[in-house]
Amino acid sequence: MDIEIVERRRQAGDDSLGASITVPNEVRINGRSVLVADEPIVIDDLSSRSTVRVTLTLIARRVLIDQEHAVGEGVPS
């Protein structure tokens, strides 16, 4: 899974005060933009591993929790 936390700047090369601080205004998961709640994004440094834990709160239009059926099992009626 790839997570991109991106700041889109209005002007390239802005050297004004505060321009060196990154304020993310877009988050992408596997290249697709997702809506993130106005809460902190936490990135844990797990330097002993090749992965990083990212905790963020997403805004979802719909959440579906269901069982996945095995191939050939059929769907119950």
MOCOR-V350905 format. One record per residue. RES is the residue in one letter. D_CENTER is the distance of its C-alpha to the mean C-alpha in Angstrom with 1 decimal. Layout:
BEGIN
RES,D_CENTER / RES,D_CENTER
END
This chain:
BEGIN
M,9.7 / D,8.3 / I,5.1 / E,6.5 / I,6.9 / V,10.0 / E,13.1 / R,15.4 / R,18.9 / R,21.8 / Q,24.3 / A,24.1 / G,26.1 / D,26.0 / D,27.7 / S,28.3 / L,27.8 / G,24.2 / A,23.0 / S,22.1 / I,19.6 / T,16.0 / V,14.5 / P,11.0 / N,11.3 / E,8.6 / V,4.9 / R,5.2 / I,4.8 / N,8.5 / G,9.6 / R,8.9 / S,7.9 / V,6.5 / L,8.4 / V,7.5 / A,10.7 / D,12.9 / E,12.4 / P,11.8 / I,8.8 / V,10.8 / I,10.9 / D,14.0 / D,16.3 / L,17.6 / S,19.9 / S,22.2 / R,19.9 / S,18.1 / T,14.7 / V,12.5 / R,11.2 / V,7.9 / T,8.4 / L,6.8 / T,8.6 / L,7.8 / I,10.9 / A,12.4 / R,15.7 / R,16.8 / V,16.4 / L,18.8 / I,20.0 / D,22.7 / Q,24.6 / E,24.4 / H,27.9 / A,29.3 / V,30.6 / G,34.1 / E,33.9 / G,33.9 / V,32.4 / P,34.6 / S,36.4
END
